Amino acid sequence: MIKSTRATLALFAVAMSLPLATQAGTLSLPAGASVAVEVIDTTSLDVNNTSQSDVLLKPTAAASGEYDLPNHCLITADARLDGERIRLSASTLTCIEASADDSEIFSGDLSATAEDLDGNIGVPACVEGSGSDCQRAELVPGEAFQLRLRGELALEAQENPSAQINERRRQANGEGVANPVPGERPDPDAQ
C-alpha cells in the first residue's frame, strides 16, 4: 500500500539526441545522466521531522532532463532536510516499457541524487523561515527537479507474467480462456 506521503515516477521514452537505451531487453543510462522528476504526493519536512523514507517520484515533461525513462516508472528515494533544501537519494527504480501488445518490466537498484535545475545538490523547498533557520520545507507535485545518476544503470528485462498470459490467450484458437468453445449440452427448450 502506498502512503499519501510517497510519490510515484512515470517517464515517457522519446528518441532524443541523448536517448535512453532499451535495446535487447536492457534499460541502460550512463553515469552522470540526469532525468527530470517530481514527487507524486506532497513531501513536508520540518525541524521535528527532518527525514522521510520511501518518497515516491515520477518523471515529468515540465523540465528538461538529459534522458527520459520508459512510459511508466516508479522511483523510491529517501529525503532529508538540509537548511532550506531537501536532499533526496534515490535507491530503487521500477519501469514498464509498453509498446502495442508487448511490455517489458525493468526493476533494480538506482543510485541518484536530486539537484535543482541549475545543478545544485538538493532542491530548494523552504516555506517557513530561511537559510539555516528554515522551519519547514515542502516539495509538491508539479515542481520539477533532476535526479543525477552516480553510477551507470543497466537493468535486464524481467519476466512479465501478464504478457505471457495474454500471449496464451491470443494463441488459444478457441480453446483458451479468452475464446472458450461452448460445451455440448442438451437444449433445455428442445424437450
N, C-alpha and C positions, 0 to 999 in steps of 0.2 A: 504494500500500500504506500502511495506517495503522499507525504505530508505536504500541507499547504506551504511550508517554508522551503520546499525543494523546488528545483527548476528543471525543465527538460530542454534538450537541444536538438533541433532538426535543421539540417542544411541541405540545399539543393545543389547537385553536382552540375557544373556548367563547364564546358570546354573553354578555357581561357589561355592566356599566354603562359601562365604557370599552372597547368592543370593538375588535378588530383589523379593519381594513377590507380585505377581499379581494373587492371588487366589481369587476365588469367586467374581470377579468384583471389586477388590480393589488393588490399587497401593500403596505400603507402603515401607518406609525406616525408620530406626531408627534415633534418634537424634545423631549427630556426624558422620553420614555416609558421605563418600566422593565419588564423581563421577568425572571422567576426562572429561574436556570440552575444547573447543576452540571457538574463535569468528568466525563468518561467514564472515564478512567484516572487513577490517582494521579499527581499532579504534584509533584515534590520539587525544591526549590532550596536551595542552601547557599552558604557563603562562597566556595567554589571554583567553583561553577556558579550564578551569580546571575541567569541568564536562560534562557528557553526559547522557541523559536518554534513556531508551529502547534499550540498546545494546543487540543484539540477539546472543545467544550462542547455540552450538550444541555439542553433545557428540563426543568423539574421542577415537580411539583404540591406539593412539600414546603414551598414558601414562596409568599407572595402577591406576585407582580409585578403591576403595573397592567394589563398586557396579556398575551395569550397569542399564540403563533405557531401556524402550521398543524401538522398531525399529525406530520410528520417534518421536523426541521431539524438542520442542522449548522452550527455557528459556529466559526470559527478565531480564535484570539487569541494574542498574544504575552504572556508572563509575565515579571515582573521582581521580584526580592526587594527589598523596601524596609523595612528594620528588621524588625519582626515581622509584616509584612503582605506579601502577594503582590499586586502590581498587575497587572491584565490589561487589555489594549487589544484589543478585538475588531476584526477587519478584513474578514471575509467572512461571508456568510450564504447558505445554500442550503436551500430548503424545498420539500416536496412537499405540496400540499393535495389530499387524496383524498376523494372522496365517490361512493359507488356505483361505477359503471363509469368515471367521469371522474376525471382528475387533472391538476393544473397544477403546473409547476415554476417556482420563483422563485429567482434567483441573482444576487448582486451584492455590491458593497462595502457595508460596515457600519462606522460609526464609533460605538463604545460603550466605556464604561469600567466596570470591575467596582466594586461597592460592597457593603459588608455590609448586613444587613437594616435597620440604623439609618441608612443613607445615608452612611456614612464611606467615603472613597476607599480602595480596596484591600480585601483580605479577610484578617482575622486568621488566621494559619496557622502560627505558630511552634511547633515541637515540641521544639527543643533550644535552651536559652538563653532570654533575654527581652529585650525592648526593642531597643535598638541593638546589643546583644550576641547577637542571635539567630544561632545557628549553622546551623540547618536549619529550613525551613518546608515544609509539605506540605498540599496540597488533595486530598481523597479523594472518590470518588463518594458521593453521598448527602448531602453538606454543601452546602446551598443558599446562593446569593448572588444579587445582582441585576446586570444589565447596564443601564446608563442610557445612552440614545442621546444623542449630542452634537448630532446634526442630524436632520432629517426623513428618513424612509426611504420610498422609493417605487420598487418593483420591478415591472416588467411581466412577465406570464407568458411563458415561453419555449415554443418548440415541444417537444412531448412525443412522440418517435418511438414509444414503446411504446403510447401511446393511439391513435396513427394506425394502427399495425399491428393492434391489437385491433379497431378500428372496421372496417377492411377485412375482417377475419376474420368479424365479425358480419354484414357485408353480402354475404358471398361466395355465399349461396344455392346451395350445393353445388359451387361452382367454386373455392372458396378452399382454403387450406392446412388450415383447421380442419374443412372439410366436403368432403373430396375425393370425387368421383364415381368409382367403380371403372371402370377401363378395360375395354373389351370384349375379352376374351381367350377362346380356346377352353378348355373344361373338360377338364383332363387325365384325369379319370375317365370321360369320355364315349367314349373310343376303344376 
